Amino acid sequence: MNIFYISFRNIFAKPLSALLTLVMLIMGVGLVSMLILVGEALEDNFRKNIRGIDMVVGAKGSPLQLILSAVYQIDSPTGNISRKEAAHLSRNPMVESVIELSFGDSYKGFRIVGTSLQYPELYEMKLAAGNLWENAFEATLGHQVATDNNLRVGDTFYSAHGTDANAEEHGDHPFTVVGVFEPSGSVIDRLILTSHESIWLVHEVAGDTAAVANRDITALLVKFKNKMGIITLPRFVNQQTSMQAALPAIELNRLFGLFGVGIATLRVVAIAIMLLGAISVFVSMINSLRERAYEMALIRSMGASRFQVFSMILLEAVILAVGGVLGGLILARGGIWVMNTYASAEFGMVVDIWQMLSAEWLLAAVTVLLCTFAAALPAFKTSRMDVSKVLSNYA
């Protein structure tokens, strides 16, 4: 007796009921799987971009805004700070290194950052073509900037004020592309790097050189020599200077706390859908087995043992669960593929759809076990039926 074949045919004996159960399982597994993959990629992306950065210093305002703008380049900066005051901080004996950043302009929505060569070194960037910038109005582009705008070494472009893609261009100061970075998965993929002088000079107005003379910068990325710096320097900066210090690790945990509420809510919804799928397995098994009592009695009378009947019914639930898991994983990766295709440029993050995380293996196992347990009671009752009584009722 081929138990697997019989179980498979029994599922399609009631196609609408099986389809409803399968759809609920696919939706539940798909949503949870998508949350797992996106959450993992988001956390990995955020953690990767703060490597080597112990403290961020900028203008006073929101610490979270300072971290998002200076580290992740996804918010407006809190303002500018004095380069002279920043240089004084960089000479502190507890500071190992400081990377200065200057913002203000963009090109088609991609931010132009004035900085030093230490910045690409921080993310271990490699060049795909050309060289790093050396002089004013030379720029080295992140991979996504070059790809999206079809820019190559030797091309020129004009910056626009602010980060609005439709902002007015500075038509008198063209930038020359001297290099393009290889893709790295870091924030630099979406940046245009140049010298501080480029940022200062592009804002020079005839008859008014204040913007250049002041030579303010936007933020500092600070690395400490030891842990004492984390204890003392942020308080010193916040209380004794006109600047603000923010610790990326603390603000990142706060950000994940904000995200966590929404993600937890979606997880509850997804788990609820999965539970409904398991309940649907239970209900459909009860109804189906009630209608198939005569058929099961015949199978028993033909020599099938109680264990074989029990196993056959559990196998039906397992087949539905495995179908739901496979369908859910495919649905999740289809959704993420769409997100990667149409939203990666906006968020600067690509989720790997080919990886299978340990949490997803656990999800698959829990789904199969949940459906198996849901079918256990109907299977047990059916395997213990009184064969002669059932057959006599249908005689």
C-alpha positions as CSV (number, residue, x, y, z in Angstrom):
1,M,0.0,0.0,0.0
2,N,1.5,3.3,-1.1
3,I,0.6,5.6,1.8
4,F,2.2,8.7,0.2
5,Y,0.2,8.3,-3.0
6,I,-3.1,7.8,-1.1
7,S,-2.3,10.8,1.1
8,F,-1.5,13.0,-1.9
9,R,-4.8,11.9,-3.7
10,N,-6.8,12.5,-0.6
11,I,-5.6,16.1,-0.5
12,F,-6.9,16.8,-4.0
13,A,-10.2,15.1,-3.2
14,K,-11.2,18.4,-1.6
15,P,-9.2,21.0,-3.7
16,L,-10.9,24.1,-2.4
17,S,-10.4,23.2,1.3
18,A,-6.8,22.2,0.6
19,L,-6.2,25.4,-1.4
20,L,-7.5,27.6,1.4
21,T,-5.2,26.0,3.9
22,L,-2.3,26.2,1.6
23,V,-2.9,29.9,0.9
24,M,-3.0,30.8,4.6
25,L,0.2,28.8,5.2
26,I,2.0,30.4,2.3
27,M,1.0,33.9,3.4
28,G,2.0,33.3,7.0
29,V,5.4,31.7,6.1
30,G,6.1,34.3,3.4
31,L,5.5,37.3,5.6
32,V,7.6,35.9,8.4
33,S,10.4,34.9,6.0
34,M,10.4,38.3,4.4
35,L,10.6,40.0,7.9
36,I,13.5,37.7,8.8
37,L,15.5,38.4,5.6
38,V,14.8,42.2,5.6
39,G,15.5,42.5,9.3
40,E,18.8,40.6,9.1
41,A,19.9,42.7,6.0
42,L,18.9,45.9,7.7
43,E,20.7,45.2,10.9
44,D,23.8,44.0,9.0
45,N,23.8,47.1,6.8
46,F,23.5,49.4,9.7
47,R,26.2,47.6,11.7
48,K,28.5,47.5,8.8
49,N,28.4,51.2,8.2
50,I,29.4,52.2,11.7
51,R,32.5,50.1,11.8
52,G,35.5,52.1,13.0
53,I,33.2,55.0,14.2
54,D,33.0,55.4,17.9
55,M,31.5,58.9,18.0
56,V,30.0,61.4,15.6
57,V,30.3,65.1,16.2
58,G,28.1,67.8,14.5
59,A,25.9,70.8,15.2
60,K,23.5,70.6,18.1
61,G,20.2,69.0,17.5
62,S,18.8,65.5,17.4
63,P,21.5,62.9,18.1
64,L,19.7,60.3,15.9
65,Q,19.4,62.8,13.1
66,L,23.1,63.4,13.4
67,I,23.9,59.7,13.1
68,L,21.5,59.2,10.2
69,S,22.9,62.1,8.2
70,A,26.6,61.7,8.9
71,V,26.9,57.9,8.9
72,Y,24.1,56.6,6.8
73,Q,23.5,59.7,4.6
74,I,19.7,59.3,4.8
75,D,18.7,62.5,6.7
76,S,19.4,66.2,6.6
77,P,22.4,67.3,8.7
78,T,21.8,69.3,11.9
79,G,24.0,72.2,10.6
80,N,27.6,73.1,10.3
81,I,30.4,73.3,12.9
82,S,33.6,75.3,13.1
83,R,36.5,73.5,11.6
84,K,38.8,75.3,14.1
85,E,36.8,73.9,17.0
86,A,36.7,70.5,15.4
87,A,40.5,70.6,14.9
88,H,40.9,71.3,18.6
89,L,38.9,68.1,19.4
90,S,41.0,66.0,17.0
91,R,44.1,66.8,19.1
92,N,42.6,65.3,22.2
93,P,45.0,62.5,23.5
94,M,42.1,60.1,23.6
95,V,41.3,60.5,19.9
96,E,43.0,58.1,17.5
97,S,41.6,59.4,14.3
98,V,39.1,62.0,12.9
99,I,37.4,62.1,9.5
100,E,35.9,65.4,8.5
101,L,32.8,65.5,6.3
102,S,31.3,68.5,4.5
103,F,27.8,68.4,2.9
104,G,25.7,70.8,1.1
105,D,25.3,69.7,-2.5
106,S,24.1,66.7,-4.5
107,Y,23.8,65.4,-8.1
108,K,20.5,64.0,-9.1
109,G,19.7,63.1,-5.5
110,F,23.1,61.6,-4.7
111,R,24.9,63.4,-2.0
112,I,28.3,65.1,-2.7
113,V,30.6,64.7,0.3
114,G,33.7,66.7,0.9
115,T,36.2,64.6,2.9
116,S,39.7,63.2,3.1
117,L,41.1,59.9,1.7
118,Q,40.6,58.4,5.1
119,Y,36.9,58.1,4.4
120,P,37.1,55.5,1.6
121,E,39.9,53.8,3.6
122,L,37.5,53.3,6.5
123,Y,35.2,51.2,4.4
124,E,38.1,49.5,2.5
125,M,36.9,50.8,-0.8
126,K,38.6,49.6,-4.0
127,L,38.6,51.4,-7.4
128,A,36.9,49.9,-10.4
129,A,38.3,52.6,-12.7
130,G,40.4,55.7,-12.5
131,N,41.9,57.2,-9.3
132,L,40.9,59.0,-6.1
133,W,40.4,62.7,-6.2
134,E,43.4,65.0,-5.6
135,N,42.3,68.5,-6.6
136,A,39.3,70.7,-6.2
137,F,36.3,69.7,-8.4
138,E,37.6,66.2,-9.0
139,A,35.2,63.5,-7.8
140,T,35.3,59.7,-7.2
141,L,31.9,58.1,-7.5
142,G,30.2,55.3,-5.7
143,H,29.2,52.3,-7.8
144,Q,25.5,53.1,-7.7
145,V,26.0,56.7,-8.6
146,A,28.0,55.9,-11.7
147,T,25.7,53.1,-12.8
148,D,22.4,55.0,-12.3
149,N,23.7,58.1,-14.1
150,N,26.0,56.3,-16.7
151,L,29.0,58.3,-15.6
152,R,32.6,57.3,-16.5
153,V,36.0,58.5,-15.8
154,G,36.5,61.8,-17.7
155,D,32.8,62.8,-17.7
156,T,31.7,66.1,-16.1
157,F,28.6,67.1,-14.1
158,Y,27.2,70.0,-12.2
159,S,26.2,69.9,-8.5
160,A,22.9,71.2,-7.2
161,H,22.2,72.9,-3.9
162,G,20.8,70.6,-1.2
163,T,19.7,67.0,-1.8
164,D,16.7,67.6,-4.0
165,A,17.1,66.0,-7.3
166,N,15.4,68.9,-9.0
167,A,17.3,71.7,-7.2
168,E,19.0,74.5,-9.0
169,E,22.4,73.6,-10.4
170,H,25.7,75.5,-9.7
171,G,26.4,76.0,-13.4
172,D,29.8,77.7,-13.0
173,H,31.6,74.9,-11.2
174,P,31.7,71.5,-13.2
175,F,33.0,68.4,-11.4
176,T,35.2,66.0,-13.3
177,V,34.9,62.2,-12.6
178,V,38.4,60.9,-11.9
179,G,37.4,57.5,-10.5
180,V,34.7,55.0,-9.8
181,F,34.6,52.6,-6.8
182,E,33.8,49.0,-6.9
183,P,30.4,48.0,-5.3
184,S,30.9,47.4,-1.6
185,G,27.5,47.3,0.0
186,S,28.4,50.3,2.1
187,V,27.0,53.8,2.2
188,I,29.7,55.0,-0.2
189,D,28.1,53.2,-3.1
190,R,25.6,56.1,-3.1
191,L,28.0,59.0,-2.6
192,I,30.1,61.3,-4.6
193,L,33.4,61.9,-2.8
194,T,35.5,65.0,-3.4
195,S,37.7,67.4,-1.4
196,H,36.5,69.9,1.2
197,E,37.7,72.7,-1.1
198,S,35.2,71.6,-3.8
199,I,32.3,72.1,-1.3
200,W,33.6,75.4,-0.1
201,L,34.5,76.9,-3.5
202,V,31.3,75.9,-5.2
203,H,29.4,78.2,-2.7
204,E,31.6,81.1,-3.3
205,V,29.6,84.1,-4.4
206,A,31.1,87.0,-6.3
207,G,31.8,89.8,-3.8
208,D,31.1,87.5,-0.8
209,T,33.7,84.9,0.2
210,A,32.4,84.3,3.7
211,A,31.4,80.7,2.8
212,V,34.9,80.0,1.8
213,A,36.6,82.0,4.5
214,N,34.7,80.4,7.3
215,R,35.4,76.9,6.0
216,D,32.9,75.2,8.2
217,I,32.4,71.5,8.0
218,T,29.3,69.4,8.7
219,A,30.4,66.5,10.9
220,L,33.3,64.5,12.4
221,L,33.6,60.7,12.5
222,V,35.8,60.0,15.6
223,K,37.6,56.8,16.6
224,F,38.9,56.6,20.2
225,K,42.3,55.2,21.3
226,N,40.7,53.5,24.3
227,K,37.3,53.0,26.1
228,M,38.0,56.0,28.3
229,G,37.1,58.2,25.4
230,I,33.6,56.8,25.2
231,I,33.1,57.7,28.9
232,T,34.5,61.2,28.9
233,L,34.6,62.8,25.5
234,P,30.9,62.8,24.6
235,R,30.0,64.6,27.8
236,F,32.9,67.1,27.3
237,V,31.7,67.9,23.7
238,N,28.1,68.3,24.7
239,Q,28.7,70.4,27.8
240,Q,31.9,72.4,27.0
241,T,31.6,73.1,23.2
242,S,29.1,74.5,20.8
243,M,29.0,71.0,19.1
244,Q,27.1,67.9,19.8
245,A,28.4,64.3,20.2
246,A,26.4,61.2,19.5
247,L,27.4,57.6,19.9
248,P,26.3,55.4,17.0
249,A,25.9,52.2,19.0
250,I,23.4,53.9,21.4
251,E,21.5,55.7,18.7
252,L,21.4,52.5,16.5
253,N,19.8,50.5,19.4
254,R,17.3,53.3,19.8
255,L,16.5,53.2,16.1
256,F,16.1,49.4,16.2
257,G,13.8,49.9,19.1
258,L,11.6,52.2,17.0
259,F,11.6,49.7,14.1
260,G,11.1,46.8,16.5
261,V,7.5,47.9,17.3
262,G,6.4,47.8,13.7
263,I,8.3,44.5,12.9
264,A,6.9,42.9,16.1
265,T,3.4,43.9,15.0
266,L,3.9,42.4,11.5
267,R,5.3,39.2,13.1
268,V,2.2,38.8,15.3
269,V,0.0,39.2,12.2
270,A,2.1,36.6,10.3
271,I,2.1,34.1,13.2
272,A,-1.7,34.6,13.5
273,I,-2.1,33.7,9.8
274,M,0.1,30.6,10.3
275,L,-2.0,29.6,13.3
276,L,-5.2,30.0,11.2
277,G,-3.5,27.8,8.7
278,A,-2.9,25.1,11.3
279,I,-6.5,25.5,12.6
280,S,-7.7,25.1,9.0
281,V,-5.7,21.9,8.7
282,F,-7.4,20.6,11.9
283,V,-10.9,21.6,10.7
284,S,-10.5,20.3,7.2
285,M,-9.1,17.0,8.5
286,I,-12.1,16.6,10.9
287,N,-14.6,17.3,8.1
288,S,-12.8,15.3,5.5
289,L,-12.3,12.3,7.7
290,R,-16.0,12.4,8.8
291,E,-16.9,12.2,5.1
292,R,-14.2,9.6,4.4
293,A,-15.0,7.3,7.3
294,Y,-16.3,4.5,5.0
295,E,-13.2,4.8,2.8
296,M,-10.9,4.6,5.9
297,A,-12.8,1.6,7.2
298,L,-12.4,-0.1,3.8
299,I,-8.6,0.6,3.9
300,R,-8.5,-1.0,7.4
301,S,-10.5,-4.0,6.2
302,M,-8.1,-4.5,3.4
303,G,-5.2,-5.1,5.8
304,A,-4.0,-1.6,6.7
305,S,-2.9,-1.3,10.3
306,R,-3.9,1.5,12.7
307,F,-0.4,2.9,12.5
308,Q,-0.6,3.0,8.7
309,V,-3.9,4.9,8.8
310,F,-2.6,7.3,11.4
311,S,0.6,7.9,9.4
312,M,-1.4,8.4,6.2
313,I,-3.5,11.2,7.7
314,L,-0.4,12.9,9.3
315,L,1.3,12.7,6.0
316,E,-1.5,14.7,4.4
317,A,-0.8,17.5,6.9
318,V,2.9,17.3,6.3
319,I,2.4,17.5,2.6
320,L,0.3,20.7,3.0
321,A,2.8,22.1,5.5
322,V,5.8,21.5,3.2
323,G,3.8,23.0,0.3
324,G,3.0,26.0,2.5
325,V,6.7,26.4,3.5
326,L,8.0,26.1,0.0
327,G,5.3,28.5,-1.4
328,G,6.0,31.0,1.5
329,L,9.7,31.0,0.9
330,I,9.2,31.6,-2.8
331,L,6.7,34.3,-2.1
332,A,9.1,36.0,0.3
333,R,11.9,36.0,-2.2
334,G,9.6,37.2,-5.0
335,G,8.6,40.2,-2.8
336,I,12.2,40.9,-1.9
337,W,13.2,40.7,-5.6
338,V,10.7,43.4,-6.4
339,M,11.9,45.5,-3.5
340,N,15.5,45.1,-4.6
341,T,14.6,46.0,-8.2
342,Y,12.5,49.1,-7.4
343,A,13.5,50.3,-3.9
344,S,17.2,49.5,-3.5
345,A,18.1,52.9,-5.1
346,E,15.9,54.7,-2.6
347,F,17.2,52.8,0.5
348,G,20.7,51.9,-0.6
349,M,20.3,48.3,0.6
350,V,20.0,45.0,-1.4
351,V,18.7,41.9,0.4
352,D,20.3,38.6,-0.7
353,I,17.4,36.4,-1.8
354,W,19.5,33.3,-2.2
355,Q,20.5,32.9,1.4
356,M,18.6,30.6,3.8
357,L,19.0,31.9,7.3
358,S,18.9,29.6,10.4
359,A,15.8,31.4,11.5
360,E,14.0,30.4,8.3
361,W,15.0,26.7,8.9
362,L,13.4,27.0,12.3
363,L,10.3,28.6,10.8
364,A,10.0,25.7,8.3
365,A,10.3,23.1,11.1
366,V,7.8,24.9,13.4
367,T,5.3,25.2,10.5
368,V,5.6,21.4,9.7
369,L,5.3,20.5,13.4
370,L,2.3,22.9,13.9
371,C,0.4,21.3,11.1
372,T,1.4,17.8,12.2
373,F,0.1,18.4,15.7
374,A,-3.1,19.9,14.3
375,A,-3.7,16.7,12.4
376,A,-2.7,14.4,15.2
377,L,-6.1,14.3,17.0
378,P,-8.2,13.6,13.9
379,A,-5.6,11.0,12.8
380,F,-5.8,9.3,16.2
381,K,-9.6,9.2,16.3
382,T,-9.7,7.8,12.8
383,S,-7.1,5.1,13.5
384,R,-9.2,4.0,16.5
385,M,-12.5,3.7,14.7
386,D,-14.7,0.6,15.0
387,V,-14.3,-0.8,11.4
388,S,-17.3,-3.2,11.6
389,K,-19.6,-0.5,13.0
390,V,-18.7,2.0,10.2
391,L,-19.1,-0.6,7.5
392,S,-22.4,-1.8,8.8
393,N,-23.7,1.8,8.8
394,Y,-23.0,2.1,5.1
395,A,-24.2,-1.3,4.2
